Structures are given as C-alpha cells and as structure tokens.
Amino acid sequence: MSDLHVVLGASGAVGAAVVRELASRGHRVRAVYRNTSVPKLPGVQALREDVTTASGAAAACASATVVYHCAAPAYHRWVQEFPGLTAAIRQGAAGAKLVFADNLYMYGPVDAPMTEDLPYAGRTPMSRVRAEMAESLLAAHRVGDLRVAIGRASDYYGAGGVNSTVGATVFGQATRGRTVRWAGSLDQPHSFNYLPDIARALVTLGTDERADGQVWHLPADRPVTGREFIDLISAELGHPVKAAALGRLMQRVLGLFNPTIRTLGQTWYQRDRPFVADTSKFTHTFGPLSITPHREAIAATLDWYRTHPS
C-alpha cells in the first residue's frame, strides 16, 4: 500500500491546492477539514476533524507518512490561536513527516532579498508568533519527535485564494468593474506566489528527504509592483482596471471597524518598501520548479473569480 499524505486545512486555499496536487500525482490522500466541506476528488478521503486538540490531530494524522500543516485560524486570531493549533498538530503528527506551510512575517523589515538564514527580526505579535511556531517545529525535529520541513511563501493568489491581500479585494473587485484597493504602495516590488506553484513546492518538500530539518523559500515568478500586477489584470480583462493605494492612515481608520484590516497594520513593512524572497536555495537543491508566469496565473485566477462571484 502506498504512503498516505494527510492535508490539514484542506478547505483553505493552500490546503485545497495541495490536495489537488497530491491527487494529480496519484498519492493516497486524506483531506482534513473542520467546518467547511472539501471538494470530492477521485481517490481522496475526506475527513471532518478538529485538529485544534491533540486527540483530534492524532485522529486526523493516523497512519500518515506525510502531514501538510495548511490549517490556520482567522487572520485576526493568529496570535491567540495559532500556537495552540500548531502544538496540537505537532503532537498529532508524531511519527510522520510534517510539512508546514509558512510565510515570511518573521523577518520583519528588510532592505534586501530575503534568504532563509536571515534573523527573525520582526517584533510585532504577528511576526513573533510565526517565528515561535517555526522554532518549535524545528526543535521537535532536532530531538527526533518528528521530521519537519518548512516552506515559506509570500502573498498568494489563485483559485480559492480569496482571503489574501491580492484575493477578493483585487481580483473580485476587478471582475466586477470596481476600483481595486491595493494594500500599500503601488510602486514597490513584491514577491507573489501562485497557489498551484506553492502546492508543487510543498509536495516536493514532503517527498524529498533533503528538505528535512530546514526552511525553504518557495519559488515564484519575478517580483512585480502593484501597478504592474494590476496592468496584467487589465490586459487580461481587455480594459483598464481602476486602482487606488490603501495607505497607512486609511488602513488605521478602516481597522477601527474591521479586525482583519487592523491586524494587517502589524506587517505594514511588507507594503511600503521592496519585499522580495530569494528562492535560490530551493532551486539549487531540488532543481528548477515549473513556475507559472504571472500573466498565465492571473488569467487562470480571473477565470475562477468569474465563475465564483461572492
């Protein structure tokens, strides 16, 4: 019997993409969700389980060879709930290999492309909680509790990625002919990851022993500014998209009424200066990953939003 790959948070954007990637490769897959059902795919076992508890996580991860931790609380509840969730998953996945879908918050403000050996200089609660979770997982790897690989991506987009800063507020508004509100400067280069590319990279980490015990920045197409990103959307739609930058002052004002926007202010250092990930370590180790060009990825994402109006 082939190895079992378990995806936690399978109803989320990253988790769903990982499920599709694993299924396309013919792996045995268990897609674990908590509140929202997951699409039925041939050969994929769907399991409803609460992985915020060690017992629930253990039930979800039973017999797993590889576990993909793609689960997350609501964005504005990360500081309060994410560490406990990850601790439960760490216990539940004991004996398996754990691949953690991480981000880049822990580095804090940067003045050059980010590499995996940067210190964790972020000082906001959102930055620190990401750093602490990564450190706890790598510590578990070092003592032999479980094998761990961490894959880090920047802001993502793609089918189902509605909650990203380039999700519904960009693609959803553009497909409706409304003004796009871009978080931060329109003129700073930024790394953006396409969800199917994230999934391919995470599965690479899950199936290659060279990934174990390390952090990896996941490959993406070239960094682009917000203005360039919106121009690509305009070209695909065939007409100009109106766009306006959401500045720090307006973010603070809107944050008085919206906890998600309020929390976004903790990582504003990603919005007012270049925020670029160096992914050469991944490429040098595993070889070139087939990366989707932004133009093609944006076209596919717009197609999804056209058929999934919110």
C-alpha positions as CSV (number, residue, x, y, z in Angstrom):
1,M,0.0,0.0,0.0
2,S,1.4,3.4,-0.9
3,D,2.2,6.2,1.5
4,L,-0.6,8.2,3.0
5,H,-0.4,12.0,2.6
6,V,-2.7,14.0,5.0
7,V,-3.6,17.6,4.4
8,L,-4.8,19.6,7.4
9,G,-6.8,22.7,6.5
10,A,-7.9,21.1,3.2
11,S,-10.8,23.6,2.7
12,G,-8.4,26.6,2.7
13,A,-6.7,28.0,-0.4
14,V,-3.3,26.4,0.2
15,G,-4.6,23.1,1.6
16,A,-7.0,22.7,-1.3
17,A,-4.2,23.3,-3.8
18,V,-2.0,20.7,-2.0
19,V,-4.8,18.1,-2.1
20,R,-5.3,18.7,-5.9
21,E,-1.5,18.4,-6.5
22,L,-1.2,15.2,-4.5
23,A,-4.2,13.6,-6.2
24,S,-2.8,14.5,-9.6
25,R,0.4,12.6,-8.7
26,G,-1.6,9.5,-7.7
27,H,-0.8,9.7,-4.0
28,R,-3.2,8.3,-1.3
29,V,-4.7,11.5,0.2
30,R,-6.7,12.3,3.3
31,A,-8.2,15.8,3.1
32,V,-9.0,17.0,6.7
33,Y,-11.3,19.9,7.3
34,R,-13.1,21.3,10.3
35,N,-16.1,23.4,9.4
36,T,-16.3,23.7,5.6
37,S,-16.5,20.6,3.4
38,V,-13.9,19.9,0.7
39,P,-14.5,19.2,-3.0
40,K,-14.8,15.5,-3.7
41,L,-11.9,14.2,-5.8
42,P,-11.3,10.7,-7.0
43,G,-9.2,8.7,-4.6
44,V,-9.2,11.4,-1.9
45,Q,-10.6,10.5,1.6
46,A,-12.4,13.5,3.2
47,L,-12.4,13.6,7.0
48,R,-14.0,16.1,9.3
49,E,-11.9,16.5,12.4
50,D,-11.0,19.3,14.9
51,V,-7.2,19.5,14.8
52,T,-7.0,22.2,17.5
53,T,-6.9,19.4,20.0
54,A,-4.1,16.8,20.3
55,S,-6.6,13.9,20.1
56,G,-8.3,15.4,17.1
57,A,-5.0,16.0,15.3
58,A,-3.9,12.4,16.2
59,A,-7.1,11.0,14.6
60,A,-6.6,13.2,11.5
61,C,-3.0,12.1,11.1
62,A,-3.4,8.4,11.9
63,S,-1.2,6.2,9.7
64,A,0.1,9.2,7.8
65,T,3.6,9.2,6.2
66,V,3.5,12.9,5.4
67,V,1.3,15.6,7.0
68,Y,0.9,19.0,5.4
69,H,0.0,21.7,8.0
70,C,-2.0,24.1,6.0
71,A,-4.5,24.9,8.8
72,A,-4.9,28.4,10.2
73,P,-7.2,30.3,12.5
74,A,-8.9,33.5,11.3
75,Y,-6.3,36.1,10.5
76,H,-7.1,38.4,13.4
77,R,-6.9,35.4,15.8
78,W,-3.5,34.2,14.8
79,V,-1.7,35.4,17.9
80,Q,-4.3,33.9,20.3
81,E,-4.9,30.6,18.5
82,F,-2.2,29.6,16.0
83,P,0.4,28.4,18.6
84,G,-2.0,26.1,20.3
85,L,-3.2,24.7,16.9
86,T,0.4,24.1,15.8
87,A,1.3,22.5,19.1
88,A,-1.7,20.1,18.8
89,I,-0.7,19.2,15.2
90,R,3.0,18.7,16.3
91,Q,1.8,16.1,18.8
92,G,-0.8,14.5,16.5
93,A,1.7,14.1,13.6
94,A,4.4,12.4,15.8
95,G,6.0,9.6,13.8
96,A,5.2,11.2,10.4
97,K,6.9,13.9,8.4
98,L,5.4,17.3,8.9
99,V,5.5,20.0,6.1
100,F,4.5,23.4,7.5
101,A,3.0,26.0,5.0
102,D,4.6,29.1,6.5
103,N,5.0,32.7,5.4
104,L,7.7,35.5,5.6
105,Y,6.4,37.6,8.5
106,M,9.2,36.6,11.0
107,Y,11.9,38.5,9.2
108,G,10.4,41.9,9.8
109,P,11.5,45.0,7.8
110,V,14.2,44.1,5.2
111,D,16.4,46.1,2.8
112,A,17.5,43.2,0.5
113,P,16.0,40.0,-0.9
114,M,15.1,37.6,2.0
115,T,17.1,34.4,2.4
116,E,16.4,31.5,4.8
117,D,19.3,32.4,7.1
118,L,18.0,35.9,8.0
119,P,17.5,36.5,11.7
120,Y,13.9,36.7,12.9
121,A,13.9,40.5,13.4
122,G,10.1,41.0,13.3
123,R,8.9,42.5,16.6
124,T,5.1,42.7,16.2
125,P,2.9,39.9,17.7
126,M,2.1,38.6,14.2
127,S,5.8,38.4,13.4
128,R,6.7,36.8,16.7
129,V,4.0,34.1,16.6
130,R,5.3,33.0,13.2
131,A,8.9,32.8,14.4
132,E,7.9,30.9,17.6
133,M,5.9,28.3,15.7
134,A,8.8,27.7,13.2
135,E,11.3,27.4,16.1
136,S,9.1,25.0,18.0
137,L,8.7,22.7,15.0
138,L,12.4,22.7,14.1
139,A,13.2,22.0,17.8
140,A,10.9,18.9,17.6
141,H,12.8,17.8,14.5
142,R,16.2,18.1,16.2
143,V,15.1,16.0,19.2
144,G,13.6,13.3,16.9
145,D,9.9,13.8,17.7
146,L,9.0,14.1,14.0
147,R,10.6,15.0,10.7
148,V,9.9,18.7,9.7
149,A,10.3,20.7,6.6
150,I,9.1,24.4,6.4
151,G,8.0,26.0,3.2
152,R,7.6,29.8,3.1
153,A,5.7,31.8,0.6
154,S,4.8,35.4,0.2
155,D,1.3,36.8,-0.6
156,Y,-0.5,34.2,-2.7
157,Y,-3.2,34.3,-5.4
158,G,-5.1,31.7,-7.5
159,A,-8.3,29.7,-7.4
160,G,-9.9,29.9,-4.0
161,G,-7.4,32.4,-2.6
162,V,-10.0,35.0,-1.6
163,N,-8.5,36.0,1.8
164,S,-5.1,37.1,0.5
165,T,-4.3,40.7,0.1
166,V,-4.4,40.0,-3.6
167,G,-7.6,38.0,-3.3
168,A,-11.1,39.2,-3.4
169,T,-10.2,42.8,-2.8
170,V,-8.1,42.8,-6.1
171,F,-9.4,40.0,-8.4
172,G,-13.0,40.1,-7.1
173,Q,-13.3,43.9,-7.5
174,A,-11.6,43.9,-10.9
175,T,-14.0,41.3,-12.3
176,R,-16.9,43.5,-11.1
177,G,-15.5,46.6,-12.7
178,R,-14.9,48.2,-9.4
179,T,-11.9,50.1,-8.1
180,V,-9.2,47.8,-6.7
181,R,-7.9,48.8,-3.3
182,W,-4.2,47.9,-3.2
183,A,-2.7,47.5,0.3
184,G,0.3,49.7,0.5
185,S,2.4,51.3,-2.2
186,L,1.6,50.6,-5.9
187,D,5.3,51.1,-6.8
188,Q,7.3,48.8,-4.6
189,P,8.4,45.4,-5.9
190,H,6.8,42.4,-4.1
191,S,7.0,38.7,-4.4
192,F,3.7,36.9,-5.1
193,N,3.2,33.1,-5.2
194,Y,0.7,31.3,-7.3
195,L,-1.2,28.7,-5.4
196,P,-0.6,25.7,-7.7
197,D,3.2,26.6,-7.6
198,I,3.0,26.6,-3.8
199,A,1.4,23.2,-3.8
200,R,4.0,21.7,-6.1
201,A,6.8,23.1,-4.0
202,L,5.3,21.8,-0.7
203,V,4.8,18.4,-2.1
204,T,8.4,18.4,-3.3
205,L,9.4,19.1,0.3
206,G,7.1,16.3,1.5
207,T,8.5,13.7,-0.8
208,D,12.3,14.5,-0.7
209,E,14.4,13.7,2.4
210,R,16.8,16.6,1.5
211,A,14.1,19.0,2.7
212,D,14.1,17.6,6.3
213,G,15.0,19.9,9.2
214,Q,15.2,23.1,7.1
215,V,13.4,26.2,6.0
216,W,12.7,26.7,2.3
217,H,11.5,29.8,0.3
218,L,9.1,28.6,-2.3
219,P,9.8,29.6,-5.9
220,A,7.6,32.2,-7.6
221,D,7.7,34.2,-10.8
222,R,9.6,37.5,-10.8
223,P,8.7,40.2,-8.2
224,V,6.3,42.9,-9.5
225,T,4.9,46.1,-8.3
226,G,1.3,46.6,-7.6
227,R,1.0,48.8,-10.6
228,E,2.5,46.0,-12.8
229,F,0.2,43.4,-11.3
230,I,-2.9,45.5,-12.0
231,D,-1.7,46.2,-15.5
232,L,-1.5,42.4,-16.1
233,I,-5.1,42.1,-14.8
234,S,-6.2,44.9,-17.1
235,A,-4.5,43.3,-20.1
236,E,-6.3,40.0,-19.5
237,L,-9.7,41.7,-18.9
238,G,-9.2,43.9,-22.0
239,H,-9.9,47.2,-20.3
240,P,-8.2,49.4,-17.7
241,V,-8.7,48.5,-14.1
242,K,-9.1,51.4,-11.7
243,A,-6.8,51.1,-8.7
244,A,-6.1,53.1,-5.6
245,A,-3.4,52.6,-3.0
246,L,-4.7,51.9,0.6
247,G,-2.3,54.0,2.6
248,R,-1.3,53.6,6.3
249,L,-3.6,56.3,7.5
250,M,-6.6,54.8,5.8
251,Q,-5.6,51.3,7.0
252,R,-5.7,52.6,10.6
253,V,-9.1,54.2,10.0
254,L,-10.7,51.1,8.4
255,G,-9.0,49.0,11.1
256,L,-11.2,50.6,13.7
257,F,-14.1,48.7,12.2
258,N,-12.5,45.7,10.7
259,P,-10.2,43.4,12.8
260,T,-8.6,41.8,9.7
261,I,-7.6,45.2,8.3
262,R,-6.5,46.3,11.8
263,T,-4.2,43.3,12.1
264,L,-2.7,43.9,8.6
265,G,-1.0,47.0,10.1
266,Q,1.3,44.8,12.1
267,T,3.1,43.8,8.9
268,W,3.0,47.1,7.0
269,Y,6.7,46.8,6.4
270,Q,5.8,44.5,3.6
271,R,3.8,47.2,1.9
272,D,5.9,50.4,1.9
273,R,9.3,49.0,0.7
274,P,10.6,46.2,-1.5
275,F,9.5,42.8,-0.2
276,V,11.3,40.1,-2.2
277,A,12.1,36.5,-1.4
278,D,15.3,34.8,-2.6
279,T,14.3,31.2,-3.6
280,S,17.7,30.1,-5.0
281,K,18.2,27.6,-2.1
282,F,15.2,25.6,-3.2
283,T,16.2,25.7,-6.9
284,H,19.8,24.8,-6.3
285,T,18.7,21.8,-4.2
286,F,15.7,20.4,-6.0
287,G,16.3,21.7,-9.5
288,P,14.1,24.2,-11.3
289,L,10.4,24.0,-10.4
290,S,7.9,24.6,-13.2
291,I,6.8,28.1,-12.3
292,T,3.6,29.7,-13.8
293,P,4.3,33.1,-15.3
294,H,2.2,35.9,-13.7
295,R,0.4,36.5,-17.0
296,E,-0.8,32.9,-17.2
297,A,-1.5,32.7,-13.5
298,I,-3.6,35.9,-13.5
299,A,-5.6,34.7,-16.4
300,A,-6.5,31.4,-14.6
301,T,-7.3,33.3,-11.4
302,L,-9.6,35.7,-13.2
303,D,-11.4,32.7,-14.8
304,W,-12.0,31.3,-11.3
305,Y,-13.4,34.6,-10.0
306,R,-15.7,34.9,-13.0
307,T,-17.3,31.6,-12.1
308,H,-17.2,32.2,-8.3
309,P,-18.8,35.5,-7.7
310,S,-19.0,36.3,-3.9
